Amino acid sequence: MKISLFDFQREALHQLRERIVAARKFATIDNPQVIAFSAPTGSGKTIIMTALFEAILDQPDDELAWPLDWEPQPDAAILWVSDMPELNEQTRLKIEGKSDKVYRVNQLITIDANFDAPQLQGGRIYFINTQKLAVNQPLTNRGDGRQHLIWETLTNTARAIPGRFYVVIDEAHRGMTSGRGAQAAQTLMQRFLLGHSQSGLVKMPLVIGVSATPKRFMDLLEHAPHTVHKVAIPAEEVRKSGLLKDRILIHHPESATTAEMGLLEEAARRWSQMTVAWGAYCEDEQEATVWPVLVVQVENGTDRQLTKTDLADALTVIESAIGRRLNEGEVAHALHDSGDLDVGGRRVRKVEASRIDADKNIGVVFFKTSLSTGWDCPRAEVMMSFRRAEDHTYIAQLLGRMVRTPLARRIEKDAALNDVHLFLPYFDTQAVQGVVAALHNQEEVPPTEAGSSRELVVLKRREGTEALFAVLDELVTYRVNAARAQSPLRRFMAICRSLTVDEIDEEAWGNAKAEIVKWMDDRVAALKAAGQFEAAAKAITHVGLRTLAVQNGTNVSEPGADYQISASSVDIDRLFEEAGRAFSHGLQMEYWRAHAERRAVDVKVEAIVLARDAAQMSELEKLAGVAFDALYDEHKKSIHKLKQHRRATYENLRLATTTPSDVPWHLPDSIDFRRKPSDAIWERHLFVESSGQFRAELGTWEAGVLKEELANQAVVGWLRNVDRKPWSLEIPYETGGDVRPMFPDLVIVRKTSETFDVDILEPHDPSLGDNFEKAVGLARFAQKHGALFGRIQLIRKHTNAGGEHFARLEINQAATIKRLLPMTSNPQLDDLFEEMAK
């Protein structure tokens, strides 16, 4: 793959592989198998499937930790079925663009009306859409010299290679057709599952169904005889990955208006601002420039006009807003039944939806309804719709295609670049609520926060707080379950490679390989010293055989003599490669090269024995874990100075452990925030709106504690620590055997005589069942990191004869930590509050 997969994509790929290994062993026409793969829109299903195709047709990527029982099938045939030609084209282009292994032009074949073959050829990926399978299409009718109907071709393939013919049914991108069109497409899709005797199509023996939700494909499977194997990606994993925009900001008048061109002007102005912001970010990060797209949805037309929207006026308004004339080729349209347009002397060129994102010259796109499917354009940052309020469901579906991030990651430096903007002149406040509801209810729409631009704002660092943020930069946080766990060996090799690539430590990669070879030498020597090596080596180099003599014509059998033969060099080479997968990063070859003066087979056997010995591999992993931590600590300041996308690589490696690890806590220059215009104004917050104010609705306890804090003039700043934001302060705690994150409500910065102290305050209702568990989590955090902080307090509201007051349990002191660590119940915590809280 030309790109690295996210952890949730790797996990989905791992599960797909397991299901396929199980399914293809038994796949026949009489025993058909189906893998139901469901994942939310925006999760990168096509990317995951591309990685799977690479492993099927070629060799699996070592970095993806493929299992020892995986066998490539270079002669396999893959058929991708969708219900729209544009979807086929988009999928083909995406596979071609992301794979670096097997996909040449002659391997990616779109089945057109002229296709005529007895069987699909192995080693190829075919694309077909249901429109070509209709009864009136050339593929399904004899004539013009056709020798094979498409149904016959598919049946012949299924009979010839049932365990190597993969039919992928793409339900995830199903067109937004309705009525007869949708029913016809579904009926044709079901033929692949049920067979169709009238056309001579048998049941496809091995099917992979790709869908946005489990229900969609399972509905298609109704009455199908297939054994079902399921793989699902949780929506929350997609949201956390940064693949999707964080928010959809809806701009609308308080009441429906006819000032549509005024909102278009504001939309164009926003597009221009985002173009400048992206240019600055990409220049600073040394990325290829992202060129945002303004998408303008126009009204339907009549028999005499293409659209009721005045395109000439729209272009004039856009040019007025951005202060320049639009360039030649910068404006395009995706309107059906029309070629290039002449609009007021400007050429508006026709473009296919699937080509918009790749054409960096395009900045403005006019369309009606054609962009709802067959279209992914991460550059689409701003949308203006001339549609009426009754179209809110359709607009919600369209936005589902617009929320992918251009760089496939969340932007830290400028939170505004994580937003998509929608301008709706004909939607009042009530109608906008319908759009928001549709965004949450439509399965095509990814899990992105949505709301009115009156409530969703961007906050920037308050002026004059540079010294405060410098202190905060010295602190640590945790990211619980933020990265899929990797073996310490993989993590150590990966960080060493990155340190060398980033020129932080140019010797790290070479030194790591030499050091690990030495560790392997020591572990092999330990096996030999313990007398465990010879038997294990003999089991590899020799194969025991037993002879059973059966008398001809009778059932009498007599055992013969047992004997041994030497294993084939081919078998040893295969086991050597399997050992390499256990070590990762080609370390088995490094070991072999380091001992080039010895017999090759002896060296290979040593590597195989070592990889199979769990105890010695555990020792290797321990050494690698210690070495990783030492390297990370040595270079973490240099790592922090890297560009965002490179810095993220190290953070993910740091977090890829079975137990949570601390990482530096770095607050961004700006953050997104939700508040109401009527919320209370609070002073001294670290992040503020452009007006210099900070508004927030706080809980009763939070507000009470904060008022006490702000009464102290030594408090110079504070942070509302919002749950589950990429920038949140996060502390792990254990509950029911699981590790979960907690997000203390308030972070306070106080001025001391010499510097600043940073406090963690957590007002917490004692009636909640997780009280003592969170208290223990805070105690463990204080025990390890307390020196970096001032106060760490768990706070409750107490009532006594003197009235109500907030009782504060100070956790960041040795006596409290000692009492908290062995705690096992809430009553014990209640007693400690009575005894020690102030």
Disulfide bonds with the S-S distance in Angstrom:
none
